Amino acid sequence: MSRKTERIGRSGEFLTASVLSLISDTVSVIPHGSHADILFEWEDKIYKCQVKTKSKIGTHDKNWRFDFRRGSHTKQRRYDAGYIDIYALVCLKYKTICFYPFTCHIMQTTISDKIMKNLCSLESFETAMGEIKTSAI
């Protein structure tokens, strides 16, 4: 991974940690090599967050496409259940985050530029955590 790519990824992690710190007193950015990028506490439970960061919009369809797989240098490209609880899909251009509950079935998602531009990161977090709580019942 190039230094620029690593820097983009790190900036997404720190932006996500900043947003999570608005709703949690416990937020930790984890060193590279772990399954999760961030650990945070919400409603007395610890959650694992994987951050996916984009700095540029797709050239063909003008949407933000996020791949949920692990990096290409790993043998196991999918995240297994229990490794992470939630994704943070970061758009550096607008400094917005779309939170997305973990599911091992989905490999990627696409978010329109209009939605990403007008997204409220905290509302997205609340929605995703509501889905996680509902599926846990």
FITORMAR-907149 format. One record per residue (C-alpha): residue number from 0; residue in one letter; x, y, z. Coordinates in steps of 0.25 Angstrom, whole numbers, plus 5000, padded with zeros to 4 digits. Each point is the difference from the previous one (the first is absolute). Example, Ala and Ser with C-alpha at 12.3 -4.5 7.8 and 13.67 -1.06 7.14 Angstrom:
{rec 0 'A' {5049 4982 5031}} {rec 1 'S' {5006 5014 4998}} 
END
This chain:
{rec 0 'M' {5000 5000 5000}} {rec 1 'S' {5006 5014 4996}} {rec 2 'R' {5002 5010 5010}} {rec 3 'K' {4989 5009 4994}} {rec 4 'T' {4990 4988 5001}} {rec 5 'E' {5004 4998 5014}} {rec 6 'R' {4998 5015 5003}} {rec 7 'I' {4986 5000 4994}} {rec 8 'G' {4996 4988 5008}} {rec 9 'R' {5005 5006 5013}} {rec 10 'S' {4993 5013 4998}} {rec 11 'G' {4987 4992 4998}} {rec 12 'E' {5003 4993 5013}} {rec 13 'F' {5003 5013 5008}} {rec 14 'L' {4987 5007 4994}} {rec 15 'T' {4992 4988 5004}} {rec 16 'A' {5006 5000 5014}} {rec 17 'S' {4997 5014 5001}} {rec 18 'V' {4985 4998 4997}} {rec 19 'L' {4999 4988 5009}} {rec 20 'S' {5006 5008 5011}} {rec 21 'L' {4988 5009 5000}} {rec 22 'I' {4991 4988 5005}} {rec 23 'S' {5010 4992 5007}} {rec 24 'D' {5011 5003 5011}} {rec 25 'T' {5008 4987 4996}} {rec 26 'V' {5005 5001 4986}} {rec 27 'S' {5013 4993 4996}} {rec 28 'V' {5007 5000 4986}} {rec 29 'I' {5007 4986 4999}} {rec 30 'P' {5014 4998 4993}} {rec 31 'H' {5000 4994 4986}} {rec 32 'G' {4999 4985 4999}} {rec 33 'S' {4988 4998 5008}} {rec 34 'H' {4986 4996 4995}} {rec 35 'A' {4994 5013 5005}} {rec 36 'D' {5005 5014 4999}} {rec 37 'I' {4992 5007 5012}} {rec 38 'L' {4994 4995 5013}} {rec 39 'F' {4990 5008 5006}} {rec 40 'E' {4989 4999 5011}} {rec 41 'W' {4986 5002 4998}} {rec 42 'E' {4989 4997 5010}} {rec 43 'D' {5009 4993 5009}} {rec 44 'K' {5005 4990 4989}} {rec 45 'I' {5013 5000 4992}} {rec 46 'Y' {4999 5000 4985}} {rec 47 'K' {5011 4998 4989}} {rec 48 'C' {5000 5009 4988}} {rec 49 'Q' {5006 4998 4987}} {rec 50 'V' {5003 5013 4992}} {rec 51 'K' {5000 5001 4985}} {rec 52 'T' {5004 5013 4995}} {rec 53 'K' {4999 5006 4986}} {rec 54 'S' {5006 5013 4995}} {rec 55 'K' {4994 5000 4986}} {rec 56 'I' {4987 4997 4994}} {rec 57 'G' {4999 4989 4989}} {rec 58 'T' {5004 5005 4986}} {rec 59 'H' {4989 4991 4993}} {rec 60 'D' {4987 5002 5007}} {rec 61 'K' {5003 5012 5009}} {rec 62 'N' {4997 4993 5013}} {rec 63 'W' {5008 4996 5012}} {rec 64 'R' {5003 4985 5000}} {rec 65 'F' {5005 4993 5012}} {rec 66 'D' {5005 4986 5001}} {rec 67 'F' {4998 4992 5013}} {rec 68 'R' {5011 4990 4997}} {rec 69 'R' {5014 5001 5007}} {rec 70 'G' {5012 5004 4993}} {rec 71 'S' {5005 4993 4988}} {rec 72 'H' {5013 4996 5007}} {rec 73 'T' {4992 4990 5009}} {rec 74 'K' {4997 4986 4998}} {rec 75 'Q' {4986 5001 5006}} {rec 76 'R' {4993 5012 4993}} {rec 77 'R' {4987 4999 5008}} {rec 78 'Y' {4997 5004 5014}} {rec 79 'D' {4995 4989 5008}} {rec 80 'A' {4988 5002 5010}} {rec 81 'G' {5005 5005 5013}} {rec 82 'Y' {5012 5007 4994}} {rec 83 'I' {4993 5013 4999}} {rec 84 'D' {4986 5006 5003}} {rec 85 'I' {4999 5012 4992}} {rec 86 'Y' {5006 5007 4987}} {rec 87 'A' {5003 5014 4999}} {rec 88 'L' {5000 5005 4986}} {rec 89 'V' {5008 5013 4999}} {rec 90 'C' {4999 5010 4989}} {rec 91 'L' {5012 5009 5002}} {rec 92 'K' {4995 5010 4990}} {rec 93 'Y' {4987 5004 5008}} {rec 94 'K' {5006 4995 5014}} {rec 95 'T' {4987 4991 5001}} {rec 96 'I' {4999 4986 5006}} {rec 97 'C' {4989 4990 4996}} {rec 98 'F' {5000 4989 5011}} {rec 99 'Y' {4996 4987 4995}} {rec 100 'P' {4997 4987 5009}} {rec 101 'F' {5009 4988 4997}} {rec 102 'T' {4995 4989 4992}} {rec 103 'C' {5009 4989 4994}} {rec 104 'H' {4991 4999 4988}} {rec 105 'I' {5002 5014 4994}} {rec 106 'M' {5013 5002 4992}} {rec 107 'Q' {4998 5015 4996}} {rec 108 'T' {4990 5011 5000}} {rec 109 'T' {4998 5013 4992}} {rec 110 'I' {4996 5013 5005}} {rec 111 'S' {4995 5011 4991}} {rec 112 'D' {5008 5013 5000}} {rec 113 'K' {4988 5008 5005}} {rec 114 'I' {4997 4991 5012}} {rec 115 'M' {5015 5000 5004}} {rec 116 'K' {5001 5015 4999}} {rec 117 'N' {4987 5003 5008}} {rec 118 'L' {5002 4988 5010}} {rec 119 'C' {5000 5003 5015}} {rec 120 'S' {5010 4991 5006}} {rec 121 'L' {4994 4999 5014}} {rec 122 'E' {4986 4997 4994}} {rec 123 'S' {5007 4989 4992}} {rec 124 'F' {5006 4994 5012}} {rec 125 'E' {4987 5000 5008}} {rec 126 'T' {4993 4993 4989}} {rec 127 'A' {5011 4989 4998}} {rec 128 'M' {5001 4998 5015}} {rec 129 'G' {4985 4998 5000}} {rec 130 'E' {5001 4990 4990}} {rec 131 'I' {5011 4992 5007}} {rec 132 'K' {4991 5001 5013}} {rec 133 'T' {4988 4994 4993}} {rec 134 'S' {5007 4989 4993}} {rec 135 'A' {5007 4996 5013}} {rec 136 'I' {4986 4997 5007}} 
END
